[in-house]
Amino acid sequence: MIRLTLRSLCCRPFAVLAALALVLTSIPTPLLAAGSGRDLNVVRDAEIEQLIGLYSRPIFQAAGIDPRRVSIVLVNDPGLNAFVDGRRLFMNTGTILAAEHPNQVIGVIAHEAAHLAGGHLHRLRDQARGAQTLAVITSLLGAGVAAAGMAAGSSNLPGVGAATAAGGVEASRRTLLSYARTEEMTADRSALDYLRKTGQSPRGMLTIFESMARGSALAGVRRDPYVMSHPLPQDRLQALRTLAMQSPYFDKKDDPTLQERHDLARAKIAAYTSRSAGRVTSRLQSSLARDYAAAMTELLHGSPQRALKKADSLLRARPNYPYFHELRGDALIRLNRASDAANAYGRARQLDGGNSAVLASLQAQALVATGQPDQARQAVQALESALRSDPETPMGWRFLAQAYGMTGDVAAAELSSANELFYSGKIKEAKIFAARSQTRAPRGSPIWLRAQDIIDYKPIITKKR
């Protein structure tokens, strides 16, 4: 089941991105598009995260990046966009929904992997510092001219000073934008290289960028090319098209099994987040995916009992597909059959094989709902393991707190609540729960030390310039 959570940019994982975005608020590059200082509406879903990870791994390896060091973050946004922050790949659900083929999403990932491999984010930050220095020097020069004019009684020199200061800011902005355009072209070329190394077609990357260009053209806004963070769409597309068509894999088709999984993911996103779900699902190539969308629509807006029957029908077609078991668990939990739901989620976790914190959270929710202490201990065991590898799962910490509470371990329950708040970006509230857990844990114990880490944490605060 898709879970939506608000994740604050002031929290530790997003500090670098937020700091850079506040400096470069006028640059709408994919690297910075979501770093406006607002919360991100993050989607947690095991099926979609696993699929994007499957797309990403060979690309990251071709780029010389360890896939284990990059997290996939899904953003609940209908726009076509993706961006990186140094150790995370953010992708809008709208990008997956708009991409009819896996290769299109893979092309976007290849472009963003090039930004990561090239260290573009760090170099852009360095350029920003240099541009700021230029702007400050020019502003001081302008102030000096204005002051001299006032001292000399001239009515013209103060205006000249203001123009000089404004010109310095504009020059620094254009310097940054020119640098960003160069980085985008470099990322395009590197992405084509990664696709060639992995034996994949660049056609998807080309078509998805063509869609972005059409969207820009339909906006009807004429812009000065020097104040665009990307090259002019036609210039960039022509260069990309020429290089892409030289690939020996240009006409290679996506694997049918992968195409079906892609359709299943799009069906889920459409059912949970799209107002035009019917239009999207009617165009899916896979009839199984259309049945999947119908089952989820029934779950969300109809009868859980009928959704359960549809889930069972899907499992007869694909008995080992983990996320049909997840759907079955979703229907059972709504029917107040907690023990059966826990078994369904457990089977999904077993087949998924990735120790997903999302699936562990769903299983724990069902186990806790049984009200039995032995089931709560099983929930603790499942979540402790999954959250070690993926701690940034607030709902996991919430159910872990409930499970610890049922077993009578109040100190661990308070710490789990502190972690839930911390990873939700609610730092002040997290510190309160951390302090409460310390009063119940021996000084120097693992619980006490983790609580102290939260208490000592100081968010990075940046000021707009």
N, C-alpha and C positions, 0 to 999 in steps of 0.2 A: 504494500500500500504506500502511496506517495504521502510523505509527511512534509508540511511546510513549516519552516521556522524562521524567525527574524534573527539575523546575526549581525551584531553591531560592529561597525568599523573601528570603534574605539577599543575593542578587545584585542588581545595580544596577536592573534593570527593575522590581523589586517592592518597592523600599525604602519608598516612600511608603505603599503599601498595608499593608505589614507594620507600619510605625510606628503607623499609625492603629489597626490592629486590636489591637495590644497595649494601647493606651489604652482601647479600647472593647470589651473581651473579652466583655462580657455582652450586647451588642446584636446579635442575629442578623438583621441586615438583609441584603438581597441585595448591598448594596455591600461588606459585610464578611464574607460567609459563608465565603469561602475564606482569609481572612487570619488564620489561627490560629497562624501561625508555623511551620507544617509545610510540607513540600514539596508542590508541585502535580504531579500525574501528567498531563503535557501530551501531547495527541495532535497529531501533525503529519500532515496529509493534504491533498494539493493539491485533490482533488475537493471535499471538505467545506468547506475554507477558502474556495475560490472561490465555492461556493454561498452561504455565509453572507455573504460580501462582496457578492454579487449582491442578496441580501435587504436588506443594510444601506445600500447607497449612496444610494438615493432617500430613505430615512428620515433619514439623516445630513444630506443636503442640505436637506431640509425643516426640520430642526432648526437649520440654520445652522452645521453642523459640516463641516469638510473631511474627506471619507472617507479621504483619503491620510494623515491624521494619527492615525487610529485603527487599531490592529492587532487582528485577530481571533485569540483564543487559545481552543483547544478543550481542555476539561478532561475526562479520562477518569473520569467519575463518573456513576453511574446515576441520581442524584437530579435532580429538575426544578429547575434553578437557572441564573441568569445574574447577572453583576455587572460593575461597571466600576471602574477604578482611576485614571481621569483621562486616559489615552491608550490604554487597551486595553479591549476588550469580551471578557470571559471567558464562555464558554458550555459547560455540561455536555453531554456526548454524550447523557446521559439525557433532556435537554430535546428534542433532535432526534428521539430514538427514540420519545418519548412523543407527539410532535406528528404527527398523521396528515395534516395539511395544511400547506403552506408558510405560510399566513396566521397560523397559531398561533405559529410561530417569529418571524415578522415582528412580531407583536404584542408579544412579549417584547423584541425588539430596540428597538421604538419606546419602550417603557417605560424601558429602560436608556439610550437616547439622550437621553431627557428628563433623566435624572440628570446626564449629561455636559453637556448644553446649559445646564442650570440651575446648574452649579457646585456641586451638592449635596455632593460629597465634600469640597470645600474649606470650605464653610460648616459642614458637620458637624464638621470638625476644629476650626474656630473655636469652635463650641458646646462641643466637648469641653474645650478649654482653659478656657473660662469656667466650665464645670461643675466642672472640677478645682480651679479657684481657690476656688469656693464650698465645695467639700468640705474643702479645706485650711483655710480660714478657720474653718469650723464645727468642724473637728477641734481646731484650736488653742483655740477658745473652750471646747470641751468639756474639753480638758486643763486649761485655766485654772480652770474650775469645780471639777474634781476636785482640783487642787492646793490651792485655797482650802479645800475641805472637809477635806482631810487636815490642813492647818495649823490649822483651827478645831476639829479633833477630832470632826467630824461623820461619822457612819456613812452618812448619806443622800446628801450632796452628791457623793461620788465616783461613785455610781451614776447620779446625774443627769448628771454630766459625760460618762460613757460613753454614755448615751442621747442626749445632745446631739450627740456626735461621730457616732454611728451614724445619727442622723436627718439630719445634714448630707450624708453619703454617699448615703443613700437619696433625699434631695431632689434632689441633683445628677443621680443616675441617672434619676429620673423626668423631669427637665427635658430630658435628652438624648433619652429615648425619645419624649416628646411631640413634640419637634422632628422626630425621624425619621418619626413617623406623618404629620405634616403634609407632609413632603417626598414621601412615598409617594403621597398623594392628589394632590399637585401633579403628580407624574410621570405618574399615570394620565391626568389631564386633558390634559397636553401630548402624551402619546402618541396620544390620540384625535385631536388636532389634526393631528399629523404624518400619520396614516393618512388623514385627510380630504384633506389637501393633496396626497397622492400617489395619491388615488383608490382606496384600498384599504379592504377591509372591516375593521371592528373586532371582528367576530364571533370571529375566532381568538384575539384577546387576551382576550376575555371567557371563552371556553371553557377556555383554558389556566389562567386564574386560578381558574375554578370547579373545575378538577381539583386545583389546589393547596389550595383550601379544603376539598374533600372529604378529601384526605389529612390535613389538619390535624384535621378532625373525627374521622376514624377512629382517630387517635392516642389519643383518649379522655382527653386531658389538659385539665383546666380551669385557665385562667390568669387572673390579674388583668389586665384590659385595659390598665391603666396601665403594666404592665411588658412589654408587647408592642411591638416596634419597628414593626409594621404596625398599621393600624386593625383592629378586629374583622372577621373575614372577611365576615360577612353585611352589615355596614355598608358596607364598601368595595365589595363586589360589587353591592349595590343601587344605589349611586351610579354605579358603572361601567356597570351594565346600563341605567340610565335614559339616560345620555348616549350610550352606544354605539348604542342603537336609534334615536336621532335622526339618525344618519348616513345620507345618501342612498346610501351604498355598502354598507350592512349586509348585504344579501343577495347581494352580488357574489361569484362563484366564482373560485377560483384558475385561472390559465391551465393547460390540460392539459399543455403541454410542461414548465412549471415543476413541476407535480405529479409528472410522471414523474421529473424530476431529483431531486426531494425523496425519492421512493420509492427511487431508486438510492442516495442517500446513507444513508437508513435501512437499506437492505439491507447496505451495507458495514459500518456501525456494528454491526448485529446479528451479522453473521458474525464480526467481530473481537472484539467486547467483550461480547456478551450471552449469558448462559447459556440464555436462552429464545429463541434465534434463530429456531427453527422456528415458534414461535407468532407472532413479530413478522412474519416474512416471509410467512406464509400469509395475513396480512391486508393485504398490500400491494396497491394497486389495479393496479399495472403488472405484467404478466406478464414484461416485460423485466427488471424489478427482481428478480423471483423467480428468474429464470434467472441473474442476476448474483450473487445470494446463493448459489445452488447452485454456481456456478463458484468463488467464493471459499472456500466450505466444502470443496470438492474440493482446492483449493490448500493449505489449511491442515491438513486432516485426512485427505486421500486421496492421489490420484496427481497429480503435476505434469503428467504427460503428458495425463491426462484433463482437467485444468484448462485446459491449452493448447487442447485441442479445443473446450472450452466457450467460451473467450475468442474463438477464431476464429469460432464460431457467432454470438456477440454482435456481432462486428465486421461480419459479413455483414448484420446488421440495422441497425447504426449505424456505418458505416465511419469517420465523422469525429468520433466521441465520444472525446475524448482518453484517458479513464480506462479504456476497454476496451483500448487500446494499453498503458497502464500495467499492467493485469492480465496481458496477454500477456507483457510484460517480466518480471513477477514469476515467471511459470511458467517462462520460458526461463532465468532466472538459477538457478532451482532445478534445472534440467536441465543445468547447467554449460555452457550455450550463451551465453557472455558477450557475444560480438560481436553475435549476433542480439538479445540482450536490450538492448544499448546502442542498437541501431537502433530497437527498439520504444519505449524510453523517449524517444529523440530525437524520434520521431514524436508521442508524447504531448506533449512540450514544445512542439513546433511548433503543434499544434492547440490547446493550452491558451492560448498567447499571452500568459500573464501573467508570464513569466520566473520561474516558481516555483522557489524554492530547494529544495523537497522533490523535485520531478521532476529538477532538475539533480543533486541528490545521488544519486538512484537511477541516473541515466545515468552519472555519474562512477564509482559503485561498479562498474558493469558494464565500463566502459572500463578501469579499473584492473585488474579481474580478468582481462583479456586478457593482461596481463603485457608489453605492448608499449609502449615509450617514446613513440612517436608518438601512441598512444591516450591515454596519460597526459597529454600536452601538451594534447590536446583536452579532457580532463577539467578541467584547470586553467583553460582558457579559459571553459568553461561555468560553473564554480563561481565564479570571480572575478566574473563579471558578476552572477550570481544573488545572491551573498552581499553584494554592495554594497547591494542593495535590501532584503535580509532577512538581516541578520547573525546574528539569534538562532536559528540552525539548527545545533545542535551536530554533527549527523551530516554536514552539508555540510563543516564544517571538518575533520572526521575524514578524509573521503575526499580533501579537498584536501591534507591533510598527506601522505597516502599517494602522491598523484599527484606532489607536489613531490619526495618522496623518490625516486620512480622516475626523475625527470628530473635528479636530483643537486643540487637546490637545497635544501640542508640548513637554511639559515637560515630560508627561507620555510616549510619543513616544521615546524620547531620553533615558529615563530610561529603556524602554523595549529593545532597541537596546543594551544598556549596559549589561543587563541581558543575552541577546543572546550571546554576546561576552564572558561574564564571564563563562557561562556554556559550552562554546565551548573551554575553556582553553586559550582564548586570553585576558589575564588579562590587559596588557598595553593598548590595544585598548578600553577595557571595562571601564577603569578609565577615559579615555578621554570623552566618551559619558556620563558617570556618572557626570563628572564635568560640562558638557554642560547642563544636565538636572537641576543641582542645580541653574544655573543662571536664570532659568525660573520658579522655584518653591519657595514658601515662606520658609524661614529658619525655620527648626523644623517640617515641614510638613512630612507626610509619604514618599512622593517621595524624599524629600531632605535627610531624614534619611537613606533610603535604598541606595541612591546614595553615601552617606558618608560611608556606610558599604563597598561598592565596592572600594571606593577611599582608605580607610584605610587597605584593605586586603593586607596581605603580604604572598606570596606563601612560602611554606616550601622548603628550598633548602638543598639538601643533597649532600655530597661529596663521591665519590668512595674511598674506602679504599684499 
